[in-house]
Amino acid sequence: MSDPACRLYLITPPRLDDWAAFAETLKRTLAAGDVACLQLRMKDESDDAIRRAVAAIRPVCHGADVALLLNDRPDLAKDTGCDGVHVGQTDASYAQARAIVGADAIVGVTCHDSRHLAMIAGEAGADYVAFGAFFPTTTKEPPTQADPEILRWWSEMMIVPSVAIGGITVENCTPLVETGTDFLAVCNGVWGYPEGPEAAVRAFVRVIAEICAQPD
């Protein structure tokens, strides 16, 4: 998943009833600009509902060369053909997730605002570590408020990619991109963008390109 420039890491909206309709929206959104992956986040939904959602959006993601990750559930990620799983500190451990999804799958780990947790995850073999939340968010209640400096420190010291998450929008993402973080994880900042998700992706990509083009 790593790339020299910061890339978008999309998270599905917190509640969807029509995954077939969303798949069409997703197809247009992914075509609008560079997106590295999509995390399917379905809290408190049945296994059957998750399976139906994966079946609807996996072909869209793979058709756009975008990795599909499932939140929390390495077992379902494996069974449904997702490219990997994202686990939090209260979900399956990294070791448990890796054992289930296999060596070739992506396993990312939430590390909140903790350098210690990130170092443990990175040393264990995580494909990325996620820090946040950096801004207020309505998607979920974040347990921590992170300082962008942790992203800068990580990018300067470590090889494992980092993901910034939590309330990120086109308007506030600049200081995060400037830290050298590898990915911006965005939910409402794309799906709730006033001009629509396609316009949001184009705007994010434009901001990232402008910052990355600046001389050191």
N, C-alpha and C positions, 0 to 999 in steps of 0.2 A: 504493500500500500504506500510505501514511502515515495517521495518525489521531492526534487530540490525546492519547489515552490509550494506555498500553502494551498491546500485544496479543500473543497467542500465535502462535508460528511453530513448527509441529510438524515433526519430522524422523522419517522412517520408521525402524522397528527395523533393526538392522544385518543381520539375516538372516531372511528369510521364505521359506517353501516353498509356502504356499497363499495366493495373492493374492486369490482369490475370497472365502475366509473372512475375510481381513484387510479386504476392502472392506466387509463387513457390520459389523465392529468399528469401522472408520473412520466409517461413516455414523452410528453411534450416538455416537461420540466427538465428531464435528463438531457434532452436534445438542445437545451438552451445554453449550455456551457459545461465546463469541466466539473464533474462530480466524481469523487473517488468511490463512495459507497453509500448505501442506504441501510439504516438500522430500523428494523421492524420492532416497534415497542408496543406491546399489547398487554398491559397490566390487567390482571384479574379476568382474563378471557379464557374460554375453554380451549382445550387442545384442538378440538375440531375447528373452532373459529380461527385459530392460528394457522392450522394446516390450510384452510381455505384462503386465507390472506396470502400465505406464501405462494400457493399455486397461482394466484392472480397476478402477483407482482414479480415473482422470480424470472419469468421469461422476459419481462420488460427490462429488468436490471441487467440480465446477462446479454440481452440484445444490444444494450448500450455500453457493455464492458464495465459495468458498475457492480462492485461486490455487494452481496446482500447478507447482512448480519442480523441475527435474532437476539433480542435482549433477554437476558436471564436464563434461557432454557437451552443448554447445550444438547440435551437429549433430542428435543424437537428440531434444533438446528441440524443435527446429524440426520435425523429421519426424513426431513423435508428437503434436503439438498441445498441448504443455505451454505454460504461460503465461510461462515464462522459464527461466533457468538461474542456478545459483550456481557461481562459479568460485573456486578457491583460487589461491594464489600460484604453485603449480607446475602449474596447469592452463592452459587457454587464457587469453590475456590478455583484459582487458576489451574492448579494441578488436576482437580476433578474435571474441569471443563476440557482441558487438553486431552485427558485420557479418553473422554467421550468423543470429541469431534475429530481427533487424530492429528498427526504431525503436520499435515499440509493445510489445515484450516486456519483461519484467522481467529485469534483470541485476544480481545482487548479487555482492559481492567480499569474500573473506576478507582481513582486514587484521591479524590476530593482536593484538599489543599495540602496534602502530606508528601513531603519529599521521601520520607521513610517508606511509606506504602508503595510509592512509585519505584523506588530502588529495589524493593523486594520483588515486585512484579516484573520489572525489567530483567533482573538477574535470573528469575525463574524461567524466562523465555517469552513473556508477553509480546505480542506483535505491536502493541501500542499501549500507552498509558493515557488516561483521560483526567484532566484537571478541571475543577470548577466548583461551584458556579461563579462566573465572573460578573454577572449582572442579574438583577431580579428577573425571575421567570415565573410564568403562570402555568407552565407545562407540568411541573412537579415541585414539591417543597424541598429545596436543596438544603442538605445538612450543614454545608459550609459555604463561606464566602472566600474565594481565592483571589490572590493578588497576581496580576500579570507577570510579576517578576519571577514567579515560579516557572513559567514557560520559558523565560529567557535563560534562567539558570539551567533548566533541563536541556534546552537546545544547544547550549554551549558545552555542557558536560557529558551528555549521553548520546548514544547512537539510536536507541529505540525511539521511534516517532512518538510525538505527543499530540493530543487532541484537546482543544479548548472547548468547553461546553458551558451553557447556562445563560439564557437571555441574550444571545448574540444576534445582532441585527446589522444591516448594511451601514447604519449610521454610527454604530459603536465599535465595529470590528477592527478599525485601524490599529489601535494600540496592541491588540492581540497579534495581528499579522506581523507587526513590527518586531515582536519578540523572537520570531523565527519558528513559531510553532508550525507543525506540519499540517494540521487539519483544524477546520472550524466546524464544530458540530452544531447544526442549526435545525430548529423545528419551526416554531411560529414565525421566526424571522424570514422564512421562505413561504410557508403555507398561508400565513396571515398577512403577507405583504399586500399593501393596498392595490398595487397594479397587477397582482397575481404572481404565482410562483415562478413562472418563466422569466418575468421581468426581474424578480428577486435574484435568481441565479445569475442573470446577465450583470446585474448591479454588483453582486459580490465578486464575480470574476473580474470585473473592471477595477474595483477597488484593490483587489489582490495584485493584479497586473501592474497597476500604477505604483504600488508600494515596492514590489519586487524589482521594478525598473529603476528605482532610485539608487544612486551611487552610495556605497558604504561610507 
